[in-house]
Amino acid sequence: MELAATKQHAHPNTVFHCFYALYNLGYTRQQLAHVYNKDVRTIGNWMQVYEDTGTFQRANTEVDRKKKPLAYLDEAQAAFTEAHHISISKSSVWRITHDFGLTWKVLERRAMHINKSDVFRFVEELSTVNWSHQNLVFLDEDFSVSVYWELTGLLDYYDTPGTFDRLSFVSCCKDFVYSARGRVNQYPGSSSVWILDGASIHRHPEIIHYLRIFLWVREEGFYAAL
């Protein structure tokens, strides 16, 4: 019990109490090391961080870095830009991860550990969908071709110069909904349940918001199973 209480990392509040005793009450490092059951060098390290930064925050541990892993290059790219306020290319993100001995398969596997409540919510949501064969449309794209098909065969396809980006992908979705060949009807009608894979272009928050809210509102229109 004594080991568990005294040998854990100090909470920032404890460190600030130590600073108060050091800077305001005149305690020495040796006295505080005895009071807090820490090595004198540990007290010195706390002081160094405080004097360099004006505050105290323990460096992130390996466990901290695994709390919110990122499964996709664009997620890591956005997180870097938000944290450092400078842009970075996806190729640079890829190079940095490999320089540190990380593979994207490992990072993606870490990111797939989802909270149980999210799993239950997702299962409950899917249980309300009408999975009749005539309702299902499978959607995927490969380089410059976006294909829509159902169990009876190909429904439609779209091509684009170069590769698909978010704008061209959403434009194809919109065209398909209003095309005669798509035969997309109001949910739970035919071709009203769309199934997409976990590609980053499908998972972008703005696209999901657009598909679920603006183009397919489940109560009033179509439903995209993302």
Secondary structure, DSSP 8 states (H G I E B T S, - for coil): -HHHHHSS---HHHHHHHHHHHHTS---HHHHHHHTT--HHHHHHHHHHHHHHSS------HHHHTSS---SHHHHHHHHHHHHSS---HHHHHHHHHHTT--HHHHHHHHT---HHHHHHHHHHHHTS---GGGEEEEEEETTEEEEEETTEEEEEEE-SSS--HHHHHHHHHHHHHSTTT---STTSTT-EEEE---HHHH-HHHHHIIIIII--TTTS-EEE-
